[in-house]
Amino acid sequence: MVDEDFAWRLAQELVRIDSSDPGAYEDEIERFIKRLIEQQLAQLDSSALDAVQIEELEVLPGRRNLKVTVPGQSDEPRLIYICHMDTVMLGDGWDETTPPLGAVVRETEEQGKTVVRLYGRGACDMKSGLACALAAFEAQVRETGKRGELPNRSFSIICTVDEEDFMRGVEHAIRSGWITKEDWVLDTEPTDGQIQVAHKGRTWFELTVTGITAHASNPWKGADAIAAMAEVISSIR
């Protein structure tokens, strides 16, 4: 069972850490998460958790991916929570009542219901998702310690850098074998609270459109390459 209060408190703590990109980047928040997981493992004090693996991978100077894995007893596909630790720049427009790193919580009444919201840079993208993944991971680790044996299926949490720029963190994780095509990956990026199944990729291609010159007195004999390319671009969009 996931401790929702723990997830809320953790989200606030994460928002208070500046991990803006460009800006402070992820050094402090990565150290915080690693220390948090190490403390959780020490508190559980179960021999079943001795096999837990904590790995760091420096992607850029002072910017490290973090992976924590509880190995399973079978070769079934691994479950991976994946989250990025950086946020966009702190930016302007904040005020004294809602500072970017304030992690301010406000309650409002909307349509007869009490709505609680957390405000701060990255509260949505994606420190709330990061907190949820860490809380779920903690619950799984706690259950493993309670049972005294490793789960049937391995599970990991991977915290990456550089998502808000060139995605070098997750690309480095893939190249390093931290993620494989057999794994089941759960990305807690916000999607209006709905589970989405997606496969995102990109393809680069080059198009050449060739025109035909013609005299102004016989335009029907020619072909306008610019107009043709405009049609191609409109069609692709």
N, C-alpha and C positions, 0 to 999 in steps of 0.2 A: 504494500500500500504506500503510495507516494504521499509525503508530508507536504500538503499545500502551503501551510504556514512557512515551512522551511523554504519552499520555492519562492514565495513572496519576499521573504527577508533577503534571500540570496540575490534576487533580481535587483533589489534596492542597493545592496552592497556592490554589485557589478556595475550598476549605473554610476555610482560614485567614483569609480575608477576611470580615469581618462585613458581611453584607448583609441583616440581619434586617429584617422588615417586620411591625409597627412596630419601629423601632430605628435602626440605622445607615443603612438603605436602600442604594441601588445606586450612589452616586457613585463610591466607591473601586473597586468591582469593574468598573464600566463603563470607567473610566480604565485599569485593568489590562488588560482585554481589548483595548481599542483600541491600547494601546501594544504589546502582544504581536503583534497582527496587523501593525502598522506595521513592527516589527522583522523579522518574517518576510518581508515584502515587500522590505525593504531588503537582506536577506541574499541573496535569490534574484537580484536585480539582472537582471531580464529585461525587455526592451522590451515583451513580450507582456502584462506585468502593469501597464504604465503606465495602462491603461484601467480598472483596479480602482477602484471608487468606495466611499469610506468616508463614511457619513452619520450624523449624530446628530440626534435629535429630542427636544426637551425636552417631557416630558409633564406633569411637575409640577416645582416649583422644586428644582433640583439633582438631578433624577431623569430620566435620558435613555435613550431607546431607541437602540440602535446597529445599523446595517445595513452589511454589507460585501458588495459584489456584483462578481462577475467576469462581464462581459457576454459573451453568446454571439454566434455568427455567424448564427444563424437566429432566426426568430420563434416557435420551438417553446416550449411552456409552460416556465416557469422552475422549477427545483428550489430549494426554500427549506428550510433548517434553521431551526427556531424554538425558542428556549429562553428561559425567564425567569431573571433574575439574583437575585431576592430569595428569601429563605427565611422561614419562620415565625419567631417570636421565639426567642431563645436558650433561654429557659425555665430551669426549675430541675431538679434531680435529677442533674446532672453531678457527677463526682468528680475528684480530682486526677489519676487515671490516665487519665481520658477526658474532657478538657475540651471544651466545645462547639466551640472553634476550634482544637483540637489536631491534627486530621487524623491521628489515631492509626491505624496499620495493624497488624493482628494476624493471625497465622496459626494455624489450628486443624486438627486431624485429624478428619475426619468421614467415616465409612464407608470408611476406607482412602484417602481423598483429602485433599490439603492444600487448605484453603479460606482465601483471603485476603480480609479485609474491611477497609473504610475506615470509621472512626467520626468523627462530627462533625456539627454542625448543617448540614443541607442535603446531606449526603453522598449520600443517595438522591434527594431532591427539592429541586433537580434538578441539583446541581453535577457529579455524575458524568455525567449526560446532557449537560450543557453542555460538559464537557471532551471527551466523545466527539464531539459535533458540531464543536467547534473543531478537534479532531485530524483528523476527516474532511475538514473544510474546508481545513485546512493541507495535507493530502495532495493534494487537488484543485488547490490553488494551486501546489504544488510541481510537479505533473505538467504544469500549464499552462506554467509557466516552463521546464520541461525541453523540452517540445515546441516552444516558441517561437511558439505561435499560440493564439488564443483557442479555447475549446471550442465545439462546435456549439450547445449549450444553455446559457443563462445559469444561474448558480447564486448563491445568496445565503445569508448567515447573518444572522438577526435576533435580537438579544438584547433582551428586553423587561423593563419594570419593572411592579411592582404586581400580579403574578399572585396573590399570597397575600391580596389585599384585594379590590379592585373590578375587576380586569382592565383597568384604564384604559390600560395600556401596549399590549396587543395591539389593543384597540379603536381606539386612536389610530393604530396602524400601518395598520389597515384603512382608516380614514377618510382617511389621508394617501396612500393608494394604494401603500403598501409591499407589500401583499399584495392580489392580485386573485383572482377566482373561477377564472381559468384556470391559476393556479399549482399546482404539486405541492408540498404542504407536508409535511415530516417533523418531527414534534415528538418530541424524545427524552425526554419524560417517562417515568418507569419504569412498565412494565406486565408485571412478572414475566419480563422478558427476551424477551417475545413481541411481534411486530409486530401492531398492531391497526389496523384500518381503521374510522374512525368519523367521524361528523358530529354535533357537539354544538351544541345551540341551546337557546333558552328561549322560552316563550310565556306571556304574562300574560292571564288571563281572569277574569271575574266571574260568579258564579252567584247567582241569587236563588230561594229556595224560599218559596212562599206557602202558608200554612196556612189552615185553616178552623176557626173557633171553634164549640164545641158545648157544650151543657149536660152536666154530669157524669152526668145520668140517661140521656143519649143519646150516648155517646162515639162510636158508629159513624157518626154524622153529621158528625164533625169530622175534621181531618187535622193531625197534629203536624208542623209545619215543622222543628223541631229534630231529631226522629227521622229525618225524610226527608233532611235535610242530613247527618246522621251516616252514613246509608247511602251517600250520594253520595261523601263523603270516603273511606269505607272502600273503595268501588269504585275510585276514582281511585288510591288507594295500591296 
